[in-house]
Amino acid sequence: MRTPGHTPGHLSLWQPEEGLLAVGDALSDYDVGWIATALDGPDAAATAVGSLDRLDALHPRVLLPAHGRIPEDASAALAKARTRAQRLVDDPEGAVWYGARRVFSYALMIRGGLPVDDVEDYLLARTWLTDAARQLGRSAPGLAGELVETMRRSGAVVEEDHRLRAAAEHTPVDPASLDQPWPAAWPR
């Protein structure tokens, strides 16, 4: 079934006989999947709320998210994700901040952190950061600095061995897995 929100073309797979619902990125670890309002428009969060409502109406027994653990209580997980998505609808600026913090945390997890001296250059080279700065009416360098500072204060990132790392528990990624050739059809 179509479940746009995380992306316009997002799909979830429903197996009614067993009550299995593969939600992909519609829900991630009891949270709504990242919603890119800069790319998908300001109504993307409301679209995600509608998709979560349709998923919840199925009354699934088991949710299979693309990321995170399988929720013990499918109904509670969908309710929590819906609450988060509704907050993104109610607070568009907060939605932009939420997305920036979340994407940066994942980037730090995937890369095993970043050297502290390279963080600003890394952030300024990211389209998601410049999109967020535009949406918030801020300069990209100003947003980069504020993002790192607010995440430090909240404890979402920590400095260890001169590297900025995500504080959330996660499974390390093999660095070799990031060194892959681009598909020929992808723009560089």
N, C-alpha and C positions, 0 to 999 in steps of 0.2 A: 504494500500500500504506500501511496505517496505521503511522506511526512516532512514537508519542507520546513525550514527554520534554520537548522545548522547550515544547510545549503539549499538552494532552490530545488534541486533535483534529488534530495535525500529520499531514500526508500527504507522501509522497515518490512521485515518478513514475518508473516503470521502463520502459525501452524495450529489451527483451532482444536484438533483432536487431542493434542497434548497440552494445549495452553501455552505454547512456547512462542515468544515474541522476540525476534532479533531486532533490536532497536538501533543498532549501529551507533552513530554519533548523536542521535536524538537525545540520548541520556548517557551520562558518563559519570560513574561513581557517585550516584545520588545527586547529580547536578545536571543542568541542561548543557548540551554541547555548545561550544563557542558559537556565537552569532555575529557574523561580520556585517554590521550595519553600514559600514563604508562601502562595501561591495554590493550588498543585497538590499539596501534601502532601509529607511527608518521603520518600516512595517515588518521587518524580518522577525523581531522578537514576538510581535503579536501573532505572526504566522506560526512560530514555534509553539506558542501557548495552544493554538488550535490543534496542532498536530499531537501535542501531549494529551489533550482532552480526548482526541480520537483513539489514541493508544490505550488510555485508561478505560475507555468505554468497552474495550474488548475483555476486560477483567483477566489479564494474563496470569498464569500461574508462575511462569518463569520469564525473567527478562534477561536477554543476552546482549549486553552493551559491547561496543567495540573496544572500550577502555575501562579499566578498573575491574573491581570484583563483581560477581553476579550478586545482585541484591537478594537478601534473605526474604524481604517483604516487597513484592513487586508493586503493590498498591502504594505503599509508603514511599518507595523510590520515585514513582511517577508523581506523587503529590509534592514531594520536595522539589523535584525538577520543575514542576509547574509553578510553584511558589517563586523559585528563582527567576524563571522566565517572565513571570508577571512583574517582578521587580524591575526587570530590564525594560519592560513596556512602560512602567510608571516613572522610571528615571532614565531617560535616554543618555544623559551625560554619564551617569553611573554605569550604564551598559558599555560605553566606550572604555571607561577606566577598567571595568571588569575584564573586558576582552584583552586589553593591553597587558594587564597583570597576568592573566592566564596564559597568553601566548608566550610572554617572556619567561614565565616559570617553566613551561614545556621546553622552550629553547635551551634553558639552562640544564634541565634534566637530560635532554638528548645529547648535549655536548659535554656533559660532565662538568658543567660550569664554564666560566670564561675568565681569562686573566683580568683582574680588576682594571688594569690600564687600557684594556681593549673594549670594555663594556660600552662606552659612549660611541665609539666608532661603529661597533657592531649594531647598536640600536639605530643610529642615524642612517645606516645602509638598508634598513628594513622598511618595506612599503607599508606594512601594517602600522608602524609607528608614525610615519608621515601622514597616513590616512587619519589616525587617531588625533594627531596634532591639529590637522585641518578641521576635523569635526568639533574639537574642543576650542577652536579659535586660539591656539597657542603655537609658539614656535616649536619646531621639532627638537632643538637642543634643550629648550626649557622643559618640554614634556619628558625627554629622556632622563634628565637629572631628577625631576620630581618623581618619576616612576621608580627609579632605583631607590631614592630616599624614602618614599612611602613604603616600599616593599621591605627595606631594611628595618624601618621602625616597627612594622607589623610582625616582623619575624619570618616573612615569606621567603626572604633570601638571607644568606649568611656569607660572611667572608671567611674562607679557610685556605691557608697556604697561598695567599695572594690571588685567590680565585673567588669569584662571586658564584655561589651555588644556590640552587633551589633547596629550601628547607623541608619541603614535603617528602614523605617517604615515597621512594620510587625504585624501580629496577634499572640499574645502569644499562646504557646502550653501548654495544661494542662500537668503538670509533670507526672500525673498518666498514661497518654497515653504512656509514654516511658517505664513504668515498666510492660512489657509484657513478657511472657515466649517465648523463642526461639522455632520455629518449630523443632520437633524432628529430621528432616532430615538435618537441617543446622549445619555445623561445628561451633564449638565455638571458 
